[in-house]
Amino acid sequence: MPEETAVYTHGHHESVLRSHTWRTVANSAAYLAGSLKPHMRVLDIGCGPGTITADLAELVPDGRVTGVDRAPGILDAARATAAERGLENVEFAVADVHDLDYPDDTFCVVHAHQVLQHVGDPVRALSEMRRVCRPGGLVAVRDADYAAMTWYPAAPALDDWLDLYRRVARANGGEPDAGRRLKAWARRAGFTDITTTAGTWCYSTEEERAWWSGLWADRTLASAYAEQAVAGGHADPEQLRDVAAAWREWGTHEDAWFTVLHGEILCRK
């Protein structure tokens, strides 16, 4: 692997996959959906358990979708997702976005959701995405921006969570505030035709609050992120327990509201 590749902060604990398997084109790639045509060949980078990949395959029934991820194990879940939905125009492979093993000008669309925040060299990654995209094709990228996340009611321990997560992510070589940087990174990668938008996830109903607060409480205690926080000296187990408890307490408030801001770019090659 190229040395620029960062450590993936979240890992694939159940609490992480609880979030990743919720993702769809509708809630995570709507900014791209209107540009898809039935015949297109699509590369989905960082596909994880494959729920977005499967949606993309359904939207290009006469084309083909290739989902890639650096973690071989998660691709078993992605293949199972595709099989459960009876999709035959999708395939999966191990790949690193810094060094894609595809010829120039291969894909009509190259898509990456929540990927560039976790890589060591996002400009190089975008350059590779541009290389394998056909002339006239699209590179579509969406990333959260942690510093722009906001919630109500105020909870000092959630401020601690945000500070801790950003420190762990940066120690791993990533950039948790990637959303605001996507346009700048794309320009440095050589793109000149860039459409920029923003999207949100918002959690406020009783069910949404319980789901969002619960997965972050569990992630804070048991995921790779939790292990890295302790191993890197960013927090001790007691501090993590306090943050997890704060997440669960926040989720019980009837007035609670949390929003995640994402940067989005559509780059025409």
N, C-alpha and C positions, 0 to 999 in steps of 0.2 A: 504494500500500500504506500502511496506517496506520503511523505512525512507531514504534509500540510493537513491531512485528515485528522480532525479533532476526535476526542472521546465523545460518544453519544451519551448525553447527560441522563436521559430518562431510562434507558434500558427497555426491557420488554416484560416487566412485572405485570401481573394481572391488572393492577390498578392503572397502569399505563394503557394496556390494550382495551380496558373498559372505555377509555376516551377515544382511542384510535379506531375502534370498530364502530363507533357512532358516526364517524365522518362519512359524508356522501358528497357527490357533486353538488347537490342542492345546497348543502350548508357550508361547503368548503371550497367549491370551485365554480360558483355561479358566474363569476366574472369571465370565465372561459367558455362556458357551455354554449353560448350563442354563436361561437366561432367554429364549432365542430361540424364537420360534414360526414355523411355516412361512409365515404370511401377512405377516410384518413388513416394513416399509420401514426400511432401515438406512442411515445415513450413516457412512462410514469416513473419518475425517480423517487427513491425513498418510499416505496409503495406500502411498506409495513404489512398489515394483515389483509390488504387488498380490497377494501370496501370501495374506495374511490376508483381504483383500477377497474373493478367490475362495472361500476356505473359508466365509466368512460367506454368500456367495451360495448355496452348496450347502446351507447350513443353513436358508435361507428360500426354498425352491423356489417357493412361491406368492407370494412378496413380491418386493422389488427392493432392490438395494444400489447406492448411489452412492459411489464412491471419489473423494476429492479430495486434491490436493496443490498446494503453491505452485510446484513446479518442473515446468513443462510437459513437459520432456524425459523425465522418469521415467514419465510416464503412458503413453508408447508401450510401455514394458516391461510396465506393468500391463495394458494392453489385450491384449498378446500372451499374458500369463499366462491371462487369462480366455478368450481364443480357443482356446488349446491345450487347455483343459479343457472346451470346448464350452458355456460358460455364456452364456445369453442374457438373464438377469435382472440384469445388472450394467452400469453405465455409469461414465464417468470425466470429471472436469472439473477445471479450475484453480480454486483457492479459497484464501482466507486465513481461518484460524480466528478472527481478530479481527473479521472483517466478512463473515460468510457471506451469500451471495446467494440465500437461500431464505426463504420466508415463515415466519411464526410457526407453530409446531405442525405441522411437516411430517413429521417422522420418528418412528417408534416407538422406535428406538434410535439414539443418537449415540455413536460409538466413536472413541477416539484412543489409539494405542499409541506410546509414546516420542515424544510431541509436545510436551507442556507444558514439558518441560525446555529446549526450544529456542525458546520464544516470549518476546517482551518483556513481555507482560502476561497471565499465565496466568489471572488472575481474570476479565479481560475475555473471554478465550477461553472459559472455562467459562460465562460469562454468555451468550455467543452460542450455545454448545452447548445450553444450557438453553432459550433462546428458540426454537430450531428443533425442539426435542423436543416431542412431543405430551403433553398432560396424562395422567399415569399411565405415561408412557414412561420409558426409562432413558438416562442418560448414563453411559458406562463409560469409565474412564481408567486406564491403567497406565503407570508411568514408573519407570525405574531410579533408584537412589540411589547415586551414585558413592562417596561417603564411606563407605558401608556395604559396598562390595565388599571381599572378603577372599580371601586365597590362601595357599598353602603350596607349597614352602618360602619363607621370607622372602628377598626380593631387594631391596636398597636402590635399585636402578635402577627397579624397578617402583613403589616409593614415589615416586620422582622422576616417573615417568609419571603417577601419579594426581594429584600436585600440579600438574603441567604441564597436564594435561587440564582440571582444574577451573579453573585460571587462564584458559586460552584460552576455555573455554565462558562464563565470567562476563564476560570482556572482549567477547564477542560479544553480550552482553545476555541470556544464558540462565541457568538455574539447574540445575547438574548434580546437585544433591542434591534433585531434585524429589520423589522417591518419598515421603519423610517429610512433605512439605508438601501433598499432594493434598487431604487432608481439610480442612485449614485454608483452602486456596484455594476449595474447593467451598462451604464455609460462607459465605465472603465473597461468593461469587457468588449466594447466595440459596437454596442447597439446605438442606433440614432433614432429609430422609430419606436418610441416607448409610450404606451398608454398606462397611466398610473391611476389606481383607484384605491379605495379602502373598504374593508368589510368588517363585520363584527360577529361575535358570538355573544349572546346575552342570556343570563340565567337568573330567573326571578320567581318562577312558580315554585310551589312546594316541592314538586317532583324534581325540577331542575336544580333547586338549591341543595336538596339531599344528595343528588347524583354528583354534582360538581364538588361540593364540600367533602363528600365521602371519599371520592377518588383521590383528591389532593391530601386528605388526612392519611389515607393508606399509603399513598406515594411517599409522603414525608417520613413514614416509619419503615417502609419495607422495600422500596425500589432501589435500583442502582444509584439514583440521585441521593437517597438517604445514606447509602454506603459511602459514596464519594464525599458527602458533606462531612461525615465523621473522619474518614481516612485523610482528608485534606486539611483537617484542623479548622474547618469553617463553623462547626457546631458540635456539641456533644449530645449524647442520646437524650438527656433530660431536656435540652433546648428543643430537640425535634419533637419530643412528646408534648411540650407546651404549644408548639406551632400546630401540631395535629389536633390537639384539643380545641384550639382557637378556631380552626377550620370547622370542626363539628358544631361548636357553639354558634358560630356565625350562621351556619346553615339552618338553625332553628328559628331565626328571626323572620317573622312574617313579612317585614318590610325589606328584607335583604335583597340585594341586586348586585350582580357582578357582570362586567363587560370586558371582553377581550378584543382589542383592536388589532387588525391585520393590515399590513401593506400588501398591495397587489400590483403586479406589472404584467402587461402583455407586450412582448417585444417582437416586432416584425423583422425578420432577417432580410 
